[in-house]
Amino acid sequence: MGARNHHLIVNYLDQLEGSIIEIGGGRCEGSTDFFAGLISVRNDLKFHSIDFDPEAHKVIGKYAIKLSNMQAHQMLGEDCLENVLIPSGEKVCWAYLDNFDWIYYEKGDIPSWIQSQILHYSKFNLEMNNKNSQAAHLLQTQLITKIAAPKCVIHFDDTRKESGSETEYFGKGGTAVPWLLEQGWKIVYSGNSDVACGNFL
């Protein structure tokens, strides 16, 4: 997870109308705190923070009970999109996807703290591996495009362009970014650990 990557939204605030969604929140990365602070002074925007883990909601819930334009959802991101947000008719103007952790280590070199994460995921009937991470981000992306505002950015953490390639991407958004490009979206930001795609630039 990339510290401060979520600040990218500041560059587009004057163009955004609709709902901000964060999938993967309340994990001491600062994104939940940042977006909650942002919508506290932008009452025209809504904020949905989504995470399956009840521990994350100890942070998310503290903001949601105080902010009328914020909602907390304890569920998988794709389930929330399909069963809550799409039926609501809301339009998503910004999506920050930093869920379903990415494993940077080879199978035989996985440190104990990553093994603990894998075990934690299994308690929710989730198998934490990179294939599943990319599959989740791709499905979430496809669902977001169904309710994307006329000006929408989807921002992927733990994602970067493969070295020497113009079309291949590594990390959580490794399959989602190429799919968005096929749909006509454009790269609006590409860094060492995060990539953002927009439908209006």
N, C-alpha and C positions, 0 to 999 in steps of 0.2 A: 504494500500500500504506500502511496506516495504522499509525503507530508506537503501540504499547501497546494497540491495540484488543483484542488477544488476552487481556488481563487480565480481561475480562468474566467468564470462567469462575470466578473466585474467588467471585463472588456465589452460585454454585450448587454449590460443591464438596460441601457436606454432603448433597446430594440425588442425586449422580451415582454410577452403578454401571455398569461396562462398559469400553469402549474410547474413547479420545480419538484422533481422526484429524486430521491437518493435511495439506491438499493445497496445496502450494506452500511449501516449507521451505528452510532453510539459505541464505537470501538476505540475511543481515545485517539483517533486520527485527526480530529478537529473539524471534519466536514459537517457533522450534525450541528455543532456549536456555531459554525460559520453561517450555514444556511438559515438556522433559526434566528440569528442576529440580523441577517439580511432581510428576512420577511417581516421582522418586527418593525422595520421602518419602511417597508414596501407592502402596505396592506392590500394592494391590488394583486399581489402574487399569492398563490397557495403553495404550501410545502408539504410533501408526503415523504416521511422517512420510513423505510421498509427494511425489516430484518427478521429472520426466523428465530433468532436466539433471544431468549428471555433476559439474558444478561445485558445485551445491548439496549434493551428497553428500560433498563434502570436509568440510562442517560437520556434516551429519546423521550421517555414519558415525562421527565421533569420539564421539558420545553413544551410538549404538546398540551399539557394541562393549563399552561399559562398563555398560549398563543391561539387565538381563535381561528387563524388561517393556517394552522398546522395540524396534521393528523399523523398518528403513529400506527403502523400496521405490523403486527407480529405474525409474519407469514413469509413464504418465499416470494421473491420479486415477481416471477412470472405468474404466480397465482393471484397476487394483488392486482397486477395489470389486467389479467383476463376477467377476474370476478368482481373487482371493485372499480378500478379506474376507467376501463373501457365502457362499462355500463353507465358510469356517472356522466358521461358526455364531456368531461373536462378535457382540455387540450394541454399537452405537455410542451413547454417551451425549453426546458433544460432537464436533462437526465444525467445524473452522475452515478456511474456504475462501478462500484468497488466492493463486490460481493464474491462469494464462492472462491476462497483463497487459492492463489496460484503457488505451486511448488517449484522453486528454482533449483532444487537439488536432484541429483541422480538417485535412482531407487536405492542403491546401496549406501548412499551417503546422507540420508535424511536424518537431521538432528532430532534430539529427543523432543524439543518444543514443537516441531512440526508433527511428530508422531502423536503428541498430545492433542494437537488440533484435529488430526485425522480421526482419533478416537472420539473427540467431542462431536464431530460431524456425524459419526455413526450413531450417536444417541438420538439423532433426529432422522434416522434412516437415510442419510446422505453419504455417498462415497466421495470423499475429497480426493480428486485427482484432476490433472490438467485437462483431460478430455471432457470431463463433466463441467469443469469451469467454463470452457469455451462454449459448450452446448448451452449452458444456462444463459450466458451473455448473448449468444446469438438469438435464442428464443425471446429473451427480454427485449432485445433490439427490434426484432420483427413485430412484437406487440406494441412497442412504443411508436413505431412508424404509423400504426393504424390510428393513433390519436395525437400525432404530432401537430403542433401549432404551425401556422404558415412560416414562422421563424423559430426553428428548433435546433438545438445542439445536443448531441449525445456524446458524453465525455467518458472515456474508458481509462481507468487507472490500471497500473501493472500491464501496460501494453506499449509496444514500440514496433517500428518498422524493422523488418529483417535486414541485416547489413547486406548491401549489394543488391537488394531487390526493390523494385518499384511497386510491387503488387502484393507481397507477402508480409504478414504481420505476426509478431510473437506475443504471447501472453493471453490475458483474459479475453481481449477483443480480437484475437487472432483470426477467428472466422467471421465475427460480426462486422469488423471494419471493411473487409473485402465485399461482403454482402451489401453493405450500405453504398459503397462506391458503385456497385453494379446497378443500384437503384437510382443513381444520379446524385447522391449526396457528395459533398466535397470535404476534403481534409481542411479544417480550419486551424488546427494546431497539431504538431507532432514533436514530442520531446523524447527524452531518454527513458521515461517511465509512464507516459500517458499520451493518448491520442484523442482528438476531438473531431467529430464530423458534424457538418451543418447542412441543412436543406435549403439555405437561402443565400449562400455566398458564392 
